[in-house]
Amino acid sequence: MKRILILFSHPKFEKSRTNSVMVDHIKDIPGVTFRDLYECYPDFHIDVEAEKELLSAHDVIIWQHPFYWYSCPPIMKQWMDMVLEFGWAYGPNGVALKNKTWLNVITTGGAREVYCSAGSNSYTVNEFLRPFEQSANLCGMNYFPPFAVMGTHSLSKAEVKEYALEYVKLIDLLQQGLSLGDFKKCAFLNDIPQLKTQ
Ligand SMILES: Cc1cc2nc3c(=O)[nH]c(=O)nc-3n(C[C@H](O)[C@H](O)[C@H](O)COP(=O)(O)O)c2cc1C
């Protein structure tokens, strides 16, 4: 079974409507290590060696976060800047993360239809996530399309729960070694047939 590490960052978790439900559903799944970065590092002093050890001990790294200003919350960037070191994560002999999986699990206020060239956000979510995709590529990791919960402000509690259950199913598929095959280029993991419950 693949070992899954979830690195979660939410600067206002106490006010969360969406991530809080998702986290409740996945944080205690056996074989999953859940880490709330704001809880671990309220002062932003990342323990680089501890994080490297955790990365080495897992196969799939999930970044779960709300989309803030078309990107990630600041602690995730701090984590990347500190932990993904030259000569370890990339560069000569930097092979520690090679062949591991990288996946962003995001929530966005904007609905899916506004993330396109004709929409108010001008670009697709996949385009906004390019820095993460290329960081994964640089580290020799397998970058998976994001799992996204979009238009969060207009989701009912039942709809949020439905997404949370899909997330649980996704974790199960990843533990079993989900291979995307023909779906590697799809925009969102939400769309892969394996995830459909009915
Ligand atoms: C500082 C800030 C920046 C945000 N930036 C974006 C953004 O760039 N795009 C977007 O679709 N939503 C944006 N949002 C909305 C959040 O993504 C949304 O409220 C969140 O994903 C909902 O999840 P939660 O209920 O777990 O907080 C932003 C919200 C805040 C507070």
The ligand as a Tripos MOL2 file, in Angstrom:
@<TRIPOS>MOLECULE
LIG
   31    33     1     0     0
SMALL
NO_CHARGES

@<TRIPOS>ATOM
      1 C1         -6.8170   35.9490    1.2910 C.3       1 LIG1
      2 C2         -7.7370   35.1700    0.3990 C.ar      1 LIG1
      3 C3         -7.3910   35.0050   -0.9320 C.ar      1 LIG1
      4 C4         -8.2210   34.2560   -1.7750 C.ar      1 LIG1
      5 N1         -7.8550   34.1160   -3.0870 N.ar      1 LIG1
      6 C5         -8.6370   33.3780   -3.9100 C.ar      1 LIG1
      7 C6         -8.2530   33.1800   -5.2830 C.ar      1 LIG1
      8 O1         -7.2160   33.6500   -5.7480 O.2       1 LIG1
      9 N2         -9.0830   32.4510   -6.0640 N.ar      1 LIG1
     10 C7        -10.2490   31.9010   -5.6010 C.ar      1 LIG1
     11 O2        -10.9490   31.2410   -6.3740 O.2       1 LIG1
     12 N3        -10.6170   32.0600   -4.3030 N.ar      1 LIG1
     13 C8         -9.8440   32.7700   -3.4630 C.ar      1 LIG1
     14 N4        -10.1890   32.9250   -2.1430 N.ar      1 LIG1
     15 C9        -11.3550   32.1720   -1.6290 C.3       1 LIG1
     16 C10       -10.8800   30.9000   -0.9260 C.3       1 LIG1
     17 O3        -10.1600   30.0800   -1.8120 O.3       1 LIG1
     18 C11       -12.0470   30.1330   -0.3540 C.3       1 LIG1
     19 O4        -12.6770   30.9670    0.5880 O.3       1 LIG1
     20 C12       -11.6040   28.8400    0.3190 C.3       1 LIG1
     21 O5        -11.0400   27.9700   -0.6190 O.3       1 LIG1
     22 C13       -12.7760   28.1520    0.9790 C.3       1 LIG1
     23 O6        -12.3070   27.0830    1.7730 O.3       1 LIG1
     24 P1        -12.5490   27.0650    3.3630 P.3       1 LIG1
     25 O7        -14.0340   27.0850    3.5740 O.co2     1 LIG1
     26 O8        -11.9110   25.8200    3.8230 O.co2     1 LIG1
     27 O9        -11.8900   28.3000    3.9100 O.co2     1 LIG1
     28 C14        -9.4160   33.6800   -1.2850 C.ar      1 LIG1
     29 C15        -9.7540   33.8650    0.0670 C.ar      1 LIG1
     30 C16        -8.9360   34.6110    0.8990 C.ar      1 LIG1
     31 C17        -9.3230   34.7980    2.3470 C.3       1 LIG1
@<TRIPOS>BOND
     1     1     2 1
     2     2     3 ar
     3     2    30 ar
     4     3     4 ar
     5     4     5 ar
     6     4    28 ar
     7     5     6 ar
     8     6     7 ar
     9     6    13 1
    10     7     8 2
    11     7     9 ar
    12     9    10 ar
    13    10    11 2
    14    10    12 ar
    15    12    13 ar
    16    13    14 ar
    17    14    15 1
    18    14    28 ar
    19    15    16 1
    20    16    17 1
    21    16    18 1
    22    18    19 1
    23    18    20 1
    24    20    21 1
    25    20    22 1
    26    22    23 1
    27    23    24 1
    28    24    25 2
    29    24    26 1
    30    24    27 1
    31    28    29 ar
    32    29    30 ar
    33    30    31 1
@<TRIPOS>SUBSTRUCTURE
     1 LIG1         1 GROUP 0 **** ****
